[in-house]
Structure formats: C-alpha cells, structure tokens
Amino acid sequence: MTYMIKTDPHEPVGTMTLISKLKCRPKAVDNLFCHLQNSTIVNLGRDRNTTREVETEQIFEIKFNERGGVEGLIIEPPSRMEVVNVLRKIANQFSIGVDRHKIERMSQFMARENSSMGNCATVYRITRGELKTNTVKEENIDFQLNVLPMTNDTKPISNLSIEKSRMGCINPPRYVDFSSGILKMGRFVSKIQINNRFTVFTEFDGKVRPPTDSMNRILLFKEIVQLNLDSINPAQGELPPISYGELIDLNINTDIPSNFIN
C-alpha cells in the first residue's frame, strides 16, 4: 500500500509505502481466514528516507456473499482504526462486486458496487482467454490457477482480467488516513488479473483541503494498493478461533464500534 502526497503538481513527491505479508485459508463456505503480519513502512521524503518495522499482527476473516462481493470483515476487538482501514482496503481487493455470471458472459457493463470508498457506479471491462501451456514452466511456479465455470456448458478460464472504473460514489469517506482535511474523491480504478498468478491493483486519486491551512492549499495524493499471490502451501494445524468477532463493513467512512478502540 503506497501513498504519494504533494502540494503542487510540479513539487517533489513524498511517498510512504506499507509492505506486509498476508496468509489466508478458506473457512467454511463463504469466509476466508487471514493473518496480517511482518509489516514494514518505508518513507521517502525530500530530506531523508526511513525504514521501520511496525506492529500489525492481526487475524481477521473476510466474509463473502452470493452476489459476488465481500460483505465485510469479522474482527475481534480491540483493534486500532488505522489497522481496520488497512484490512478494509485489503478485503476490497478480493471483491468482484457483481454477479459472477456477468463476468463469465459479458465483456463490458455497468453496475453499482460496494467498496472501501462507498457505493460506486462501476464500469466493468472483462478480458478472458486461454493461457499458453508453457507459461507455468516459464515463470517457475508450482501451481496453476483456473477460474471455475459457472454453468455446465462453459469451460474453465485460465486467463482473466477484470478492470473496474468507479465513479459517482455514494457515502464516500470524508477523510484519508494521513490527514484530517476534507477529501474530494477523484479517479478510482482497479484491475484483477488471473493468468496463473493472481494480482490485484487499485489506484485512487484525490484532493484534500487541510482544515487549518491559512494559505488555502490543496494536497494532491495518490493511493496504490497491490496484492500479489506469492505461493500456495498445504495448511498446517487448526485455525485459531475469533470468538468475539464483529462484522465490520468495508467503507472507511463508517466508524467502528467503540469497544474496538484500545
């Protein structure tokens, strides 16, 4: 997850990147149990660059629904708001957000989608096809991914791209993680790519007006979230329980329950 911030299009950019490892396992039919760990923050600024380890050990579940999207997160309190928002953005990468049959049969359409930035009108562009048989060997990976068919008269898809452009978001967040200023949303796009590897890339541009800036400046920022499947290994041991977990929605504009604050 990377933030790039500047006060003017021609000024040097300050960049903060959060790099984490995410380990996940299926749980029941509609849930994915995940563990966020080993996080590092890299800050690149005008005067100096810094790298530091951060405490982000967190277990949670991503709850899916039959409509093709992510319903929310199951998290056990207490948990810091900034950590919950990171988890919301991670879960958003797994969300198709629309009926899966449309993904299989249509190449372009529009639908409303619940996301970390609110309920948005989303244009979907779908590309699908067969993958070359030697791709697995060329990339030196020990697994192969296919998208399962929705009906009996279709074949598995080994090369799938879903591009989404979002606009007209209802109930968007008013703030962003790094600032208390008022947010104005801009470009919000993402791409899910399955071609033996699984990669999701989301990019969000916006403007923030600081509340106490006498010069009335506007901060320009870009947020990039990228999720890459690194490996698939046999599960070991039992899943730890989330005994007192609560369902939290994806919208970062929504406050978390008071018992989460520590």
Disulfide bonds with the S-S distance in Angstrom:
Cys24-Cys34 2.16
Cys120-Cys169 2.05
